[in-house]
Amino acid sequence: MSEGDAGGRLVRPFTLTGGRTRPSRADFALITTVTAVDPPPARAPRPQPEHLRILKLCAEPMAVAELAARLDLPVSVVVILLCDLLEAGRITARAPHPVTRSAPDLDLLQKVREGLGRL
């Protein structure tokens, strides 16, 4: 429940979120793609170190789950930090495309089954 940085310092997740335990928005799923906005908005507040780490990682689009893994932080903490950045106009969030329900491709499933049987 803590993050260790290169200096060995431990930071509790609730200190990173200012004691908040719930996100202010529901924009983020594990596979939501996040991208940093470049250049930042003129009136954007100065980001905290954790926000800067997120912005650096999100120079290229990255999923929330991958971001949490790279930051070595719980997803819930990362989502709260992402809400801060989204509200400040520092990132964009793209929701995953909904999956349409259709009948499974039986030919493809048969080929997968045969391939697995050959292993």
LODRENGU-748505 format. One line per 3 residues: number of its first residue (from 1); for each residue x, y, z of N, C-alpha, C. Coordinates in Angstrom, 1 decimal, decimal comma. Example, Ala and Ser with C-alpha at 12.3 -4.5 7.8 and 13.67 -1.06 7.14 Angstrom:
<pts>
1) 13,2:-5,7:7,8:12,3:-4,5:7,8:13,2:-3,3:7,8 | 12,8:-2,2:7,1:13,7:-1,1:7,1:12,9:0,0:7,9
</pts>
This chain:
<pts>
1) 0,8:-1,2:0,0:0,0:0,0:0,0:0,9:1,3:0,0 | 2,1:1,1:-0,5:2,9:2,3:-0,5:3,8:2,2:-1,8 | 4,3:3,4:-2,1:5,1:3,4:-3,3:6,5:3,7:-2,9
4) 7,5:3,0:-3,4:8,9:3,3:-3,1:9,5:3,9:-4,3 | 10,2:5,0:-4,1:10,9:5,6:-5,3:12,3:5,2:-5,2 | 13,1:5,8:-6,1:14,5:5,4:-6,2:15,3:5,7:-4,9
7) 14,9:6,7:-4,1:15,5:7,0:-2,9:15,1:6,2:-1,7 | 14,1:5,3:-1,9:13,7:4,4:-0,8:12,6:5,1:0,0 | 12,1:6,3:-0,4:11,1:7,0:0,4:9,8:6,3:0,1
10) 9,0:6,1:1,2:7,7:5,5:1,0:6,6:6,6:1,1 | 5,7:6,5:0,2:4,6:7,5:0,1:3,3:6,7:0,1 | 2,4:7,0:1,1:1,1:6,3:1,1:0,2:6,8:0,0
13) -0,5:5,9:-0,7:-1,4:6,4:-1,8:-2,4:7,5:-1,4 | -2,9:7,5:-0,1:-3,9:8,5:0,2:-3,2:9,9:0,3 | -1,9:10,0:0,4:-1,3:11,3:0,4:-1,1:11,8:-1,0
16) -1,0:10,9:-2,0:-1,0:11,3:-3,4:-2,3:11,9:-3,9 | -3,4:11,4:-3,3:-4,7:11,9:-3,7:-5,3:12,9:-2,8 | -4,5:13,4:-1,8:-5,0:14,4:-0,9:-6,1:13,8:0,0
19) -6,0:12,6:0,3:-7,0:11,9:1,2:-8,3:11,5:0,5 | -8,4:11,8:-0,8:-9,6:11,3:-1,5:-9,5:9,8:-1,8 | -10,7:9,2:-1,7:-10,7:7,7:-2,0:-11,6:7,4:-3,1
22) -12,3:8,4:-3,7:-13,2:8,1:-4,8:-12,9:9,1:-5,9 | -13,0:8,7:-7,2:-12,7:9,6:-8,3:-13,9:10,6:-8,4 | -13,6:11,8:-8,9:-14,7:12,8:-9,1:-15,5:12,6:-10,3
25) -15,1:11,7:-11,2:-15,7:11,4:-12,5:-15,7:9,9:-12,7 | -16,5:9,5:-13,7:-16,6:8,0:-14,0:-16,1:7,8:-15,4 | -15,1:8,6:-15,9:-14,6:8,6:-17,2:-13,6:7,4:-17,5
28) -13,1:6,8:-16,5:-12,0:5,9:-16,7:-12,3:4,4:-16,4 | -12,1:3,6:-17,4:-12,2:2,1:-17,2:-10,7:1,6:-17,4 | -10,5:0,4:-17,1:-9,1:-0,1:-17,2:-8,5:0,0:-18,6
31) -9,4:0,0:-19,6:-8,8:0,1:-21,0:-9,1:1,4:-21,6 | -9,5:2,4:-20,8:-9,6:3,8:-21,3:-8,2:4,2:-21,7 | -8,1:4,9:-22,9:-6,8:5,4:-23,4:-6,7:6,8:-23,0
34) -5,5:7,1:-22,4:-5,2:8,5:-21,9:-4,1:9,0:-22,7 | -4,2:10,3:-23,1:-3,1:11,0:-23,8:-2,9:12,4:-23,2 | -1,7:12,8:-23,1:-1,4:14,1:-22,5:-1,7:15,2:-23,6
37) -2,2:16,3:-23,2:-2,5:17,4:-24,1:-1,2:18,3:-24,2 | -0,8:18,6:-25,4:0,4:19,3:-25,7:0,1:20,5:-26,6 | 0,3:21,7:-26,3:0,8:22,2:-25,0:-0,3:22,3:-24,0
40) 0,1:22,4:-22,7:-0,9:22,4:-21,7:-1,7:23,7:-21,8 | -3,0:23,7:-21,3:-3,8:24,9:-21,3:-3,1:26,0:-20,5 | -3,4:27,3:-20,9:-2,7:28,4:-20,3:-3,0:28,6:-18,8
43) -4,2:28,2:-18,4:-4,6:28,4:-17,0:-4,5:27,2:-16,2 | -3,8:26,2:-16,7:-3,7:24,9:-16,0:-2,8:25,1:-14,7 | -3,3:24,6:-13,6:-2,5:24,7:-12,3:-1,2:23,9:-12,5
46) -0,2:24,3:-11,7:1,1:23,5:-11,7:0,9:22,1:-11,2 | 1,2:21,1:-12,0:1,0:19,7:-11,5:1,9:19,3:-10,4 | 1,4:18,3:-9,6:2,2:17,7:-8,6:3,2:16,7:-9,3
49) 4,2:16,2:-8,6:5,2:15,3:-9,2:4,5:14,1:-9,8 | 3,5:13,5:-9,1:2,8:12,3:-9,6:2,1:12,7:-10,9 | 1,5:13,8:-11,0:0,8:14,3:-12,2:1,9:14,4:-13,4
52) 3,0:14,9:-13,1:4,1:15,1:-14,1:4,5:13,7:-14,6 | 4,6:12,7:-13,7:5,0:11,4:-14,2:3,9:10,8:-15,1 | 2,7:11,0:-14,8:1,6:10,6:-15,6:1,6:11,3:-17,0
55) 1,8:12,6:-17,0:1,9:13,3:-18,2:3,0:12,9:-19,1 | 4,2:12,6:-18,5:5,3:12,1:-19,3:5,0:10,7:-19,9 | 4,4:9,8:-19,1:4,1:8,5:-19,7:3,0:8,6:-20,7
58) 2,1:9,5:-20,6:1,0:9,7:-21,6:1,3:10,5:-22,8 | 2,6:10,8:-23,0:3,0:11,5:-24,2:2,5:10,7:-25,4 | 2,4:9,4:-25,3:1,8:8,5:-26,3:0,6:7,9:-25,6
61) -0,5:7,6:-26,4:-1,7:7,0:-25,7:-1,3:5,8:-24,9 | -1,9:5,7:-23,7:-1,7:4,6:-22,8:-3,0:4,2:-22,1 | -3,2:3,0:-21,9:-4,4:2,5:-21,2:-4,2:2,7:-19,7
64) -5,3:2,9:-19,0:-5,2:3,2:-17,5:-4,5:2,0:-16,8 | -4,8:0,8:-17,1:-4,2:-0,3:-16,5:-2,7:-0,4:-16,7 | -2,3:-0,1:-17,9:-0,8:0,0:-18,1:-0,2:1,1:-17,4
67) -0,8:2,2:-17,3:-0,3:3,4:-16,6:-0,1:3,1:-15,1 | -1,1:2,4:-14,5:-1,0:2,0:-13,1:0,1:1,1:-12,9 | 0,3:0,1:-13,8:1,4:-0,8:-13,7:2,7:-0,1:-13,8
70) 2,9:0,8:-14,7:4,2:1,5:-14,9:4,5:2,4:-13,7 | 3,4:3,0:-13,1:3,6:3,9:-11,9:3,8:3,1:-10,6 | 3,4:1,8:-10,7:3,4:0,9:-9,5:2,5:1,5:-8,4
73) 1,3:1,9:-8,9:0,3:2,4:-8,0:-1,0:1,7:-8,2 | -1,9:1,7:-7,1:-3,2:1,0:-7,3:-4,0:1,8:-8,4 | -4,8:1,1:-9,2:-5,6:1,7:-10,2:-6,5:2,8:-9,6
76) -7,0:2,6:-8,4:-7,9:3,5:-7,8:-7,2:4,9:-7,6 | -6,0:4,8:-7,2:-5,2:6,1:-7,0:-4,9:6,7:-8,3 | -4,5:6,0:-9,3:-4,2:6,5:-10,6:-5,5:7,2:-11,2
79) -6,6:6,6:-11,1:-7,9:7,1:-11,6:-8,2:8,5:-11,0 | -7,9:8,6:-9,7:-8,2:9,9:-9,0:-7,2:11,0:-9,5 | -6,0:10,6:-9,8:-5,0:11,5:-10,3:-5,4:11,9:-11,8
82) -5,8:10,9:-12,5:-6,3:11,2:-13,9:-7,5:12,1:-13,9 | -8,4:12,0:-13,0:-9,5:12,9:-12,9:-9,0:14,4:-12,7 | -8,0:14,5:-11,8:-7,4:15,9:-11,6:-6,9:16,4:-13,0
85) -6,2:15,6:-13,7:-5,6:16,0:-14,9:-6,6:16,3:-16,0 | -7,7:15,5:-16,1:-8,7:15,7:-17,0:-9,5:17,0:-16,8 | -9,8:17,2:-15,5:-10,5:18,5:-15,1:-9,6:19,7:-15,4
88) -8,3:19,6:-15,3:-7,4:20,7:-15,6:-7,1:20,8:-17,1 | -7,7:19,9:-17,9:-7,4:20,0:-19,3:-6,1:19,6:-19,8 | -5,4:18,8:-18,9:-4,0:18,3:-19,2:-4,0:17,0:-20,0
91) -5,1:16,2:-20,0:-5,1:15,0:-20,7:-6,5:14,8:-21,5 | -6,5:13,9:-22,4:-7,8:13,5:-23,0:-7,9:12,0:-22,7 | -9,2:11,6:-22,6:-9,5:10,2:-22,3:-10,4:9,7:-23,3
94) -10,1:8,6:-23,9:-10,9:8,0:-25,0:-11,4:6,6:-24,5 | -12,7:6,6:-24,4:-13,4:5,3:-23,9:-13,2:4,2:-24,9 | -13,1:3,0:-24,4:-13,0:1,9:-25,3:-14,3:1,8:-26,2
97) -14,1:1,3:-27,4:-15,2:1,1:-28,3:-16,1:-0,1:-27,8 | -17,4:0,1:-27,8:-18,2:-1,0:-27,3:-18,1:-2,2:-28,2 | -18,2:-3,3:-27,5:-18,1:-4,6:-28,3:-19,5:-5,0:-28,6
100) -19,8:-5,2:-29,9:-21,1:-5,7:-30,3:-21,2:-7,2:-30,1 | -22,3:-7,6:-29,6:-22,6:-9,0:-29,4:-23,0:-9,6:-30,7 | -22,2:-10,6:-31,1:-22,6:-11,4:-32,3:-22,3:-12,8:-32,1
103) -22,8:-13,6:-32,9:-22,5:-15,1:-32,8:-21,0:-15,3:-33,0 | -20,4:-16,2:-32,2:-19,0:-16,5:-32,4:-18,7:-17,1:-33,7 | -17,5:-16,8:-34,3:-17,1:-17,4:-35,5:-16,6:-18,8:-35,3
106) -17,5:-19,8:-35,6:-17,2:-21,2:-35,3:-16,0:-21,7:-36,1 | -15,7:-21,2:-37,3:-14,5:-21,7:-38,0:-13,3:-21,2:-37,3 | -13,3:-20,0:-36,8:-12,1:-19,5:-36,1:-11,9:-20,3:-34,8
109) -13,0:-20,5:-34,0:-12,9:-21,3:-32,8:-12,3:-22,7:-33,1 | -12,8:-23,3:-34,1:-12,3:-24,6:-34,5:-10,8:-24,6:-34,8 | -10,4:-23,6:-35,5:-8,9:-23,5:-35,9:-8,1:-23,3:-34,6
112) -8,6:-22,5:-33,7:-7,9:-22,2:-32,4:-7,8:-23,5:-31,6 | -8,9:-24,3:-31,6:-8,9:-25,5:-30,9:-7,9:-26,5:-31,5 | -7,9:-26,6:-32,8:-7,0:-27,5:-33,5:-5,5:-27,1:-33,2
115) -5,3:-25,8:-33,2:-3,9:-25,2:-33,0:-3,5:-25,6:-31,5 | -4,4:-25,4:-30,6:-4,1:-25,7:-29,2:-3,8:-27,2:-29,0 | -4,6:-28,0:-29,8:-4,4:-29,5:-29,7:-3,0:-29,9:-30,2
118) -2,5:-29,1:-31,1:-1,2:-29,5:-31,7:0,0:-29,1:-30,7 | -0,3:-28,3:-29,7:0,8:-27,9:-28,8:1,3:-28,9:-27,9
</pts>
